[in-house]
Amino acid sequence: MKVLAFYSFFELMDPLAVESKIKNFISNISIKGTILLSSEGINGTIAIPKESETLMKDFLIELGVNEKYIKVSNFDGKKIFNSFAIKVKKEIVTSDFNLTIDEINNGQFIEPEKWDEFIKQEDVCIIDTRNDYEYRLGHFQNALDPNIATFRDFKKYIEDNKESLKNKKVAIYCTGGIRCEKAGPLMQKNGIDTYQLKGGILKYLEVSSAKNWNGECFVFDYRVALNKNLQPGSSILCHGCNMPLNSDDTKSPYYKEGFSCHRCYDKLNAKKIRSLTDKREHWKRLLDQ
């Protein structure tokens, strides 16, 4: 299987018409994952048979997706997504930042091949724009953690810290680049000289030696996280709270495989145990298909 992660910001005049076009195109392709459409563009992660890779990439480019923002990785497991869905949303990445397409497309970028050199400069501050649990699994050396639970919270982080970030070069990054495409322009509106890692962590790991990356990169699918070689890592999900766990987390006395971790053990009761037991059996049947 091939996993395609892609996005592009552009003015999409009729998302419903594009939804219909996609449905017609994929009618003969075995596809799983999710594609988001909105008036601001397209965002998606899908799994397809390897023989359909070129056909699917050409189709995405025809829809308006920039070829540079299509990232491909291999997956040899039985299942990465359970189903396929197309969703028409207000935004292709939820932020509530109130940015225009022109503002989004006016961002400043650092090519992944030049990222290591850029972040070594003394006047550069590195900020991880992802959620706190993603940062804990892996991040760039010396990167600041905004300690946010959702991407919406990044706006308040900038409002609270903009004065200390002015008069610096600020390098930001996220998983595939899409969140930075909104975080960067938001920061620039607040007077912060901001530079985005083009293509995000995934593109950096693809084209570089990854010498400044520590840990694993969280991804929103059954792989949970990828290592430096873009292969499924050692991180797992807690079935009790759906939060990612690294190897140290599983050594906690509160970790119970398939049921709880240190974050949610106090919510584990008889009803929750029955529900999680049923859920485990359900997923086991799906994965054995």
ZAMARSE-10689 format. One record per residue (C-alpha): residue number from 1; residue in three letters; chain; x, y negated, z. Coordinates in Angstrom, 1 decimal, decimal comma, m for minus. Layout:
ZAMARSE-10689
+-----+------+------+--------+--------+--------+
! pos ! code ! unit !     c1 !     c2 !     c3 !
+-----+------+------+--------+--------+--------+
! NUM !  ALA !    A !      X !      Y !      Z !
...
+-----+------+------+--------+--------+--------+
end
This chain:
ZAMARSE-10689
+-----+------+------+--------+--------+--------+
! pos ! code ! unit !     c1 !     c2 !     c3 !
+-----+------+------+--------+--------+--------+
!   1 !  MET !    A !    0,0 !    0,0 !    0,0 !
!   2 !  LYS !    A !    1,0 !   m3,6 !   m0,5 !
!   3 !  VAL !    A !    0,0 !   m6,4 !    1,9 !
!   4 !  LEU !    A !   m0,5 !   m9,8 !    0,3 !
!   5 !  ALA !    A !   m0,6 !  m12,9 !    2,6 !
!   6 !  PHE !    A !   m1,5 !  m16,1 !    0,7 !
!   7 !  TYR !    A !   m2,9 !  m19,6 !    1,0 !
!   8 !  SER !    A !   m3,0 !  m22,9 !   m0,8 !
!   9 !  PHE !    A !   m4,6 !  m26,3 !    0,0 !
!  10 !  PHE !    A !   m6,4 !  m27,8 !   m2,9 !
!  11 !  GLU !    A !   m9,8 !  m29,3 !   m3,7 !
!  12 !  LEU !    A !  m12,1 !  m26,2 !   m4,2 !
!  13 !  MET !    A !  m15,2 !  m27,7 !   m5,8 !
!  14 !  ASP !    A !  m17,5 !  m24,6 !   m5,5 !
!  15 !  PRO !    A !  m16,5 !  m22,0 !   m2,9 !
!  16 !  LEU !    A !  m19,6 !  m20,0 !   m3,5 !
!  17 !  ALA !    A !  m18,9 !  m19,6 !   m7,2 !
!  18 !  VAL !    A !  m15,3 !  m18,6 !   m6,4 !
!  19 !  GLU !    A !  m16,6 !  m16,0 !   m3,9 !
!  20 !  SER !    A !  m18,7 !  m14,5 !   m6,7 !
!  21 !  LYS !    A !  m15,8 !  m14,5 !   m9,0 !
!  22 !  ILE !    A !  m13,6 !  m12,6 !   m6,5 !
!  23 !  LYS !    A !  m16,3 !  m10,0 !   m5,8 !
!  24 !  ASN !    A !  m16,6 !   m9,3 !   m9,6 !
!  25 !  PHE !    A !  m12,8 !   m9,1 !   m9,9 !
!  26 !  ILE !    A !  m12,2 !   m6,6 !   m7,0 !
!  27 !  SER !    A !  m15,2 !   m4,3 !   m7,9 !
!  28 !  ASN !    A !  m12,7 !   m1,7 !   m9,2 !
!  29 !  ILE !    A !   m9,9 !   m2,3 !   m6,7 !
!  30 !  SER !    A !   m9,5 !   m0,6 !   m3,4 !
!  31 !  ILE !    A !   m9,1 !   m3,6 !   m1,1 !
!  32 !  LYS !    A !   m9,2 !   m4,3 !    2,6 !
!  33 !  GLY !    A !   m8,7 !   m7,5 !    4,6 !
!  34 !  THR !    A !  m10,2 !  m11,0 !    4,6 !
!  35 !  ILE !    A !  m10,2 !  m13,9 !    2,2 !
!  36 !  LEU !    A !  m11,3 !  m17,4 !    3,5 !
!  37 !  LEU !    A !  m12,7 !  m20,0 !    1,2 !
!  38 !  SER !    A !  m13,5 !  m23,7 !    1,9 !
!  39 !  SER !    A !  m13,6 !  m27,0 !    0,1 !
!  40 !  GLU !    A !   m9,9 !  m27,4 !    1,2 !
!  41 !  GLY !    A !   m8,6 !  m24,2 !   m0,5 !
!  42 !  ILE !    A !   m8,0 !  m20,5 !   m0,1 !
!  43 !  ASN !    A !   m6,4 !  m18,4 !    2,7 !
!  44 !  GLY !    A !   m6,2 !  m14,6 !    3,0 !
!  45 !  THR !    A !   m4,5 !  m11,4 !    3,9 !
!  46 !  ILE !    A !   m5,4 !   m8,2 !    2,0 !
!  47 !  ALA !    A !   m4,1 !   m4,7 !    1,5 !
!  48 !  ILE !    A !   m4,2 !   m3,2 !   m1,9 !
!  49 !  PRO !    A !   m2,7 !   m0,2 !   m3,8 !
!  50 !  LYS !    A !    0,8 !   m1,0 !   m5,0 !
!  51 !  GLU !    A !   m0,2 !   m0,5 !   m8,6 !
!  52 !  SER !    A !   m2,7 !   m3,4 !   m8,3 !
!  53 !  GLU !    A !   m0,1 !   m5,9 !   m7,0 !
!  54 !  THR !    A !    0,7 !   m7,7 !  m10,2 !
!  55 !  LEU !    A !   m3,0 !   m7,8 !  m11,3 !
!  56 !  MET !    A !   m4,0 !   m9,3 !   m7,9 !
!  57 !  LYS !    A !   m1,2 !  m11,9 !   m7,8 !
!  58 !  ASP !    A !   m2,1 !  m13,1 !  m11,3 !
!  59 !  PHE !    A !   m5,7 !  m13,4 !  m10,3 !
!  60 !  LEU !    A !   m4,9 !  m15,4 !   m7,2 !
!  61 !  ILE !    A !   m2,7 !  m17,8 !   m9,2 !
!  62 !  GLU !    A !   m5,6 !  m18,2 !  m11,6 !
!  63 !  LEU !    A !   m7,9 !  m19,2 !   m8,7 !
!  64 !  GLY !    A !   m5,4 !  m21,9 !   m7,7 !
!  65 !  VAL !    A !   m3,1 !  m20,2 !   m5,2 !
!  66 !  ASN !    A !    0,5 !  m21,4 !   m5,5 !
!  67 !  GLU !    A !    2,7 !  m18,4 !   m6,4 !
!  68 !  LYS !    A !    5,3 !  m19,6 !   m3,9 !
!  69 !  TYR !    A !    2,7 !  m19,1 !   m1,1 !
!  70 !  ILE !    A !    2,0 !  m15,4 !   m1,9 !
!  71 !  LYS !    A !    4,0 !  m13,2 !    0,4 !
!  72 !  VAL !    A !    4,2 !   m9,4 !   m0,2 !
!  73 !  SER !    A !    5,1 !   m6,7 !    2,2 !
!  74 !  ASN !    A !    4,9 !   m2,9 !    2,3 !
!  75 !  PHE !    A !    2,7 !   m0,8 !    4,5 !
!  76 !  ASP !    A !    3,0 !    3,0 !    4,6 !
!  77 !  GLY !    A !    0,4 !    3,7 !    7,4 !
!  78 !  LYS !    A !   m3,0 !    5,1 !    6,9 !
!  79 !  LYS !    A !   m5,0 !    1,9 !    7,6 !
!  80 !  ILE !    A !   m4,2 !   m1,7 !    8,1 !
!  81 !  PHE !    A !   m7,6 !   m3,3 !    7,9 !
!  82 !  ASN !    A !  m11,0 !   m1,6 !    8,5 !
!  83 !  SER !    A !  m13,0 !   m3,4 !    5,8 !
!  84 !  PHE !    A !  m13,0 !   m6,3 !    3,3 !
!  85 !  ALA !    A !  m14,8 !   m9,6 !    3,7 !
!  86 !  ILE !    A !  m14,9 !  m12,9 !    2,0 !
!  87 !  LYS !    A !  m16,0 !  m15,8 !    4,2 !
!  88 !  VAL !    A !  m16,9 !  m19,4 !    3,3 !
!  89 !  LYS !    A !  m15,8 !  m21,7 !    6,1 !
!  90 !  LYS !    A !  m15,4 !  m25,4 !    6,9 !
!  91 !  GLU !    A !  m11,6 !  m25,0 !    7,0 !
!  92 !  ILE !    A !   m9,3 !  m22,2 !    5,9 !
!  93 !  VAL !    A !   m7,4 !  m22,6 !    9,1 !
!  94 !  THR !    A !   m9,4 !  m24,0 !   12,0 !
!  95 !  SER !    A !   m7,9 !  m27,1 !   13,5 !
!  96 !  ASP !    A !  m10,4 !  m30,0 !   13,7 !
!  97 !  PHE !    A !   m7,5 !  m32,3 !   12,8 !
!  98 !  ASN !    A !   m9,6 !  m34,3 !   10,3 !
!  99 !  LEU !    A !   m7,0 !  m34,4 !    7,6 !
! 100 !  THR !    A !   m7,6 !  m35,1 !    3,9 !
! 101 !  ILE !    A !   m6,2 !  m32,9 !    1,2 !
! 102 !  ASP !    A !   m3,9 !  m35,8 !    0,2 !
! 103 !  GLU !    A !   m2,5 !  m36,0 !    3,7 !
! 104 !  ILE !    A !   m2,0 !  m32,2 !    3,9 !
! 105 !  ASN !    A !   m0,2 !  m32,2 !    0,5 !
! 106 !  ASN !    A !    2,2 !  m35,0 !    1,7 !
! 107 !  GLY !    A !    4,1 !  m32,8 !    4,1 !
! 108 !  GLN !    A !    7,9 !  m32,5 !    4,3 !
! 109 !  PHE !    A !    9,4 !  m29,0 !    3,9 !
! 110 !  ILE !    A !   12,6 !  m27,2 !    4,5 !
! 111 !  GLU !    A !   13,3 !  m24,2 !    2,3 !
! 112 !  PRO !    A !   13,8 !  m21,0 !    4,3 !
! 113 !  GLU !    A !   17,3 !  m20,5 !    2,9 !
! 114 !  LYS !    A !   18,3 !  m23,9 !    4,4 !
! 115 !  TRP !    A !   16,4 !  m23,5 !    7,7 !
! 116 !  ASP !    A !   19,3 !  m22,2 !    9,8 !
! 117 !  GLU !    A !   21,5 !  m25,1 !    8,7 !
! 118 !  PHE !    A !   18,8 !  m27,7 !    9,3 !
! 119 !  ILE !    A !   17,9 !  m26,6 !   12,9 !
! 120 !  LYS !    A !   21,6 !  m26,6 !   13,9 !
! 121 !  GLN !    A !   21,7 !  m30,4 !   13,7 !
! 122 !  GLU !    A !   22,0 !  m32,1 !   17,1 !
! 123 !  ASP !    A !   19,1 !  m34,5 !   16,4 !
! 124 !  VAL !    A !   16,6 !  m31,7 !   15,4 !
! 125 !  CYS !    A !   14,0 !  m30,5 !   17,8 !
! 126 !  ILE !    A !   12,3 !  m27,2 !   17,0 !
! 127 !  ILE !    A !    8,6 !  m26,6 !   17,9 !
! 128 !  ASP !    A !    6,6 !  m23,4 !   17,5 !
! 129 !  THR !    A !    3,1 !  m24,3 !   16,4 !
! 130 !  ARG !    A !    1,6 !  m20,9 !   17,2 !
! 131 !  ASN !    A !   m0,3 !  m19,7 !   20,2 !
! 132 !  ASP !    A !    1,4 !  m18,8 !   23,5 !
! 133 !  TYR !    A !    1,1 !  m15,0 !   23,1 !
! 134 !  GLU !    A !    2,7 !  m15,2 !   19,6 !
! 135 !  TYR !    A !    5,7 !  m17,2 !   21,0 !
! 136 !  ARG !    A !    6,2 !  m14,6 !   23,7 !
! 137 !  LEU !    A !    6,7 !  m11,8 !   21,2 !
! 138 !  GLY !    A !    9,3 !  m13,7 !   19,2 !
! 139 !  HIS !    A !   10,5 !  m17,1 !   18,3 !
! 140 !  PHE !    A !   13,5 !  m19,1 !   16,9 !
! 141 !  GLN !    A !   16,4 !  m19,8 !   19,3 !
! 142 !  ASN !    A !   15,9 !  m23,1 !   21,2 !
! 143 !  ALA !    A !   12,3 !  m23,5 !   20,0 !
! 144 !  LEU !    A !    9,9 !  m25,3 !   22,3 !
! 145 !  ASP !    A !    6,7 !  m23,5 !   23,3 !
! 146 !  PRO !    A !    3,6 !  m25,9 !   23,3 !
! 147 !  ASN !    A !    1,9 !  m23,3 !   25,5 !
! 148 !  ILE !    A !   m1,4 !  m23,5 !   23,6 !
! 149 !  ALA !    A !   m4,2 !  m20,9 !   23,6 !
! 150 !  THR !    A !   m5,6 !  m21,9 !   20,2 !
! 151 !  PHE !    A !   m4,4 !  m24,0 !   17,3 !
! 152 !  ARG !    A !   m7,0 !  m26,6 !   18,1 !
! 153 !  ASP !    A !   m5,0 !  m27,3 !   21,3 !
! 154 !  PHE !    A !   m2,0 !  m28,4 !   19,3 !
! 155 !  LYS !    A !   m3,6 !  m31,8 !   18,7 !
! 156 !  LYS !    A !   m3,7 !  m32,6 !   22,4 !
! 157 !  TYR !    A !   m0,1 !  m31,4 !   22,8 !
! 158 !  ILE !    A !    1,0 !  m33,9 !   20,2 !
! 159 !  GLU !    A !   m1,0 !  m36,7 !   21,8 !
! 160 !  ASP !    A !    0,6 !  m35,9 !   25,1 !
! 161 !  ASN !    A !    4,2 !  m35,6 !   23,8 !
! 162 !  LYS !    A !    4,4 !  m38,0 !   20,7 !
! 163 !  GLU !    A !    6,4 !  m40,6 !   22,5 !
! 164 !  SER !    A !    9,2 !  m38,2 !   23,5 !
! 165 !  LEU !    A !    9,2 !  m36,8 !   19,9 !
! 166 !  LYS !    A !    9,6 !  m40,1 !   18,1 !
! 167 !  ASN !    A !   13,1 !  m41,0 !   16,9 !
! 168 !  LYS !    A !   13,9 !  m37,3 !   16,4 !
! 169 !  LYS !    A !   13,7 !  m34,9 !   13,5 !
! 170 !  VAL !    A !   11,2 !  m32,3 !   14,4 !
! 171 !  ALA !    A !   11,3 !  m28,8 !   12,8 !
! 172 !  ILE !    A !    8,1 !  m26,8 !   13,0 !
! 173 !  TYR !    A !    7,2 !  m23,3 !   12,0 !
! 174 !  CYS !    A !    4,4 !  m20,8 !   12,1 !
! 175 !  THR !    A !    3,7 !  m17,2 !   10,8 !
! 176 !  GLY !    A !    3,1 !  m17,8 !    7,1 !
! 177 !  GLY !    A !    3,3 !  m21,6 !    6,8 !
! 178 !  ILE !    A !   m0,4 !  m22,5 !    6,8 !
! 179 !  ARG !    A !   m0,8 !  m23,9 !   10,3 !
! 180 !  CYS !    A !    2,3 !  m26,1 !    9,7 !
! 181 !  GLU !    A !    0,6 !  m27,5 !    6,6 !
! 182 !  LYS !    A !   m1,8 !  m29,2 !    9,1 !
! 183 !  ALA !    A !    0,4 !  m29,6 !   12,1 !
! 184 !  GLY !    A !    3,1 !  m31,5 !   10,0 !
! 185 !  PRO !    A !    0,7 !  m34,1 !    8,6 !
! 186 !  LEU !    A !   m0,9 !  m34,5 !   12,0 !
! 187 !  MET !    A !    2,5 !  m35,2 !   13,6 !
! 188 !  GLN !    A !    3,4 !  m37,6 !   10,8 !
! 189 !  LYS !    A !    0,2 !  m39,6 !   11,4 !
! 190 !  ASN !    A !    1,4 !  m39,9 !   15,0 !
! 191 !  GLY !    A !    4,8 !  m41,4 !   13,9 !
! 192 !  ILE !    A !    6,9 !  m38,2 !   14,2 !
! 193 !  ASP !    A !    9,4 !  m37,3 !   11,5 !
! 194 !  THR !    A !    8,3 !  m33,7 !   10,9 !
! 195 !  TYR !    A !    9,7 !  m30,9 !    8,7 !
! 196 !  GLN !    A !    7,9 !  m27,6 !    8,0 !
! 197 !  LEU !    A !    9,6 !  m24,2 !    7,4 !
! 198 !  LYS !    A !    8,3 !  m23,5 !    3,9 !
! 199 !  GLY !    A !    6,6 !  m20,1 !    3,8 !
! 200 !  GLY !    A !    6,8 !  m19,7 !    7,6 !
! 201 !  ILE !    A !    8,5 !  m17,0 !    9,5 !
! 202 !  LEU !    A !    7,5 !  m14,3 !    7,1 !
! 203 !  LYS !    A !    9,3 !  m16,0 !    4,2 !
! 204 !  TYR !    A !   12,3 !  m16,7 !    6,4 !
! 205 !  LEU !    A !   12,6 !  m13,1 !    7,3 !
! 206 !  GLU !    A !   12,3 !  m12,1 !    3,7 !
! 207 !  VAL !    A !   15,1 !  m14,3 !    2,3 !
! 208 !  SER !    A !   17,5 !  m14,8 !    5,1 !
! 209 !  SER !    A !   19,7 !  m12,8 !    7,6 !
! 210 !  ALA !    A !   17,3 !  m14,0 !   10,4 !
! 211 !  LYS !    A !   20,3 !  m14,7 !   12,7 !
! 212 !  ASN !    A !   18,3 !  m17,4 !   14,6 !
! 213 !  TRP !    A !   15,2 !  m15,3 !   15,1 !
! 214 !  ASN !    A !   14,6 !  m13,4 !   18,3 !
! 215 !  GLY !    A !   12,0 !  m10,7 !   18,8 !
! 216 !  GLU !    A !    9,0 !   m9,8 !   16,6 !
! 217 !  CYS !    A !    6,5 !  m11,8 !   14,6 !
! 218 !  PHE !    A !    2,9 !  m11,3 !   15,5 !
! 219 !  VAL !    A !    0,5 !  m10,7 !   12,6 !
! 220 !  PHE !    A !   m3,3 !  m10,5 !   12,7 !
! 221 !  ASP !    A !   m3,8 !   m6,9 !   11,6 !
! 222 !  TYR !    A !   m3,2 !   m3,3 !   12,8 !
! 223 !  ARG !    A !    0,6 !   m3,7 !   12,5 !
! 224 !  VAL !    A !    0,4 !   m6,1 !   15,5 !
! 225 !  ALA !    A !    4,0 !   m7,4 !   14,8 !
! 226 !  LEU !    A !    6,8 !   m7,2 !   12,3 !
! 227 !  ASN !    A !   10,5 !   m6,9 !   13,0 !
! 228 !  LYS !    A !   13,3 !   m8,7 !   11,2 !
! 229 !  ASN !    A !   13,0 !   m6,2 !    8,3 !
! 230 !  LEU !    A !    9,3 !   m7,0 !    7,9 !
! 231 !  GLN !    A !    8,4 !   m3,5 !    9,1 !
! 232 !  PRO !    A !    5,9 !   m2,7 !   11,9 !
! 233 !  GLY !    A !    7,6 !   m3,4 !   15,2 !
! 234 !  SER !    A !    7,3 !   m1,9 !   18,6 !
! 235 !  SER !    A !    4,6 !   m4,3 !   19,9 !
! 236 !  ILE !    A !    1,1 !   m3,0 !   20,6 !
! 237 !  LEU !    A !   m2,3 !   m4,4 !   21,4 !
! 238 !  CYS !    A !   m4,0 !   m4,1 !   24,8 !
! 239 !  HIS !    A !   m7,4 !   m2,6 !   24,2 !
! 240 !  GLY !    A !   m8,8 !   m4,4 !   27,2 !
! 241 !  CYS !    A !   m8,1 !   m8,0 !   26,1 !
! 242 !  ASN !    A !   m6,7 !   m7,6 !   22,5 !
! 243 !  MET !    A !   m3,5 !   m9,4 !   23,5 !
! 244 !  PRO !    A !   m0,2 !   m8,2 !   22,1 !
! 245 !  LEU !    A !    2,2 !   m6,4 !   24,5 !
! 246 !  ASN !    A !    6,0 !   m6,0 !   24,2 !
! 247 !  SER !    A !    7,9 !   m3,1 !   25,7 !
! 248 !  ASP !    A !    8,4 !   m5,0 !   29,0 !
! 249 !  ASP !    A !    4,7 !   m5,6 !   29,3 !
! 250 !  THR !    A !    4,0 !   m1,8 !   29,1 !
! 251 !  LYS !    A !    6,2 !   m1,3 !   32,1 !
! 252 !  SER !    A !    3,9 !   m3,3 !   34,3 !
! 253 !  PRO !    A !    2,0 !   m1,2 !   37,0 !
! 254 !  TYR !    A !   m1,1 !   m2,8 !   35,7 !
! 255 !  TYR !    A !   m0,7 !   m1,4 !   32,2 !
! 256 !  LYS !    A !   m2,9 !    1,5 !   31,4 !
! 257 !  GLU !    A !   m2,7 !    2,8 !   27,8 !
! 258 !  GLY !    A !   m5,9 !    2,0 !   25,9 !
! 259 !  PHE !    A !   m7,5 !    0,2 !   28,8 !
! 260 !  SER !    A !   m5,7 !   m2,7 !   30,5 !
! 261 !  CYS !    A !   m2,6 !   m4,8 !   31,0 !
! 262 !  HIS !    A !   m1,3 !   m7,4 !   33,5 !
! 263 !  ARG !    A !   m3,6 !  m10,0 !   32,0 !
! 264 !  CYS !    A !   m6,9 !   m8,1 !   32,2 !
! 265 !  TYR !    A !   m6,5 !   m5,3 !   34,8 !
! 266 !  ASP !    A !   m8,7 !   m7,2 !   37,4 !
! 267 !  LYS !    A !  m11,6 !   m7,0 !   34,9 !
! 268 !  LEU !    A !  m11,4 !   m3,2 !   34,5 !
! 269 !  ASN !    A !  m14,5 !   m1,6 !   36,0 !
! 270 !  ALA !    A !  m16,5 !    1,5 !   35,4 !
! 271 !  LYS !    A !  m18,6 !   m0,1 !   32,6 !
! 272 !  LYS !    A !  m15,5 !   m1,5 !   30,9 !
! 273 !  ILE !    A !  m13,8 !    1,9 !   31,1 !
! 274 !  ARG !    A !  m16,8 !    3,6 !   29,4 !
! 275 !  SER !    A !  m16,9 !    1,0 !   26,7 !
! 276 !  LEU !    A !  m13,1 !    1,3 !   26,0 !
! 277 !  THR !    A !  m13,3 !    5,1 !   26,0 !
! 278 !  ASP !    A !  m16,0 !    4,9 !   23,3 !
! 279 !  LYS !    A !  m14,0 !    2,3 !   21,4 !
! 280 !  ARG !    A !  m10,9 !    4,5 !   21,4 !
! 281 !  GLU !    A !  m12,8 !    7,5 !   20,1 !
! 282 !  HIS !    A !  m14,3 !    5,3 !   17,3 !
! 283 !  TRP !    A !  m10,9 !    4,1 !   16,1 !
! 284 !  LYS !    A !   m9,4 !    7,5 !   16,3 !
! 285 !  ARG !    A !  m12,1 !    8,8 !   14,0 !
! 286 !  LEU !    A !  m11,5 !    5,9 !   11,5 !
! 287 !  LEU !    A !   m7,7 !    6,4 !   11,5 !
! 288 !  ASP !    A !   m8,0 !   10,1 !   11,0 !
! 289 !  GLN !    A !  m10,1 !    9,7 !    7,9 !
+-----+------+------+--------+--------+--------+
end
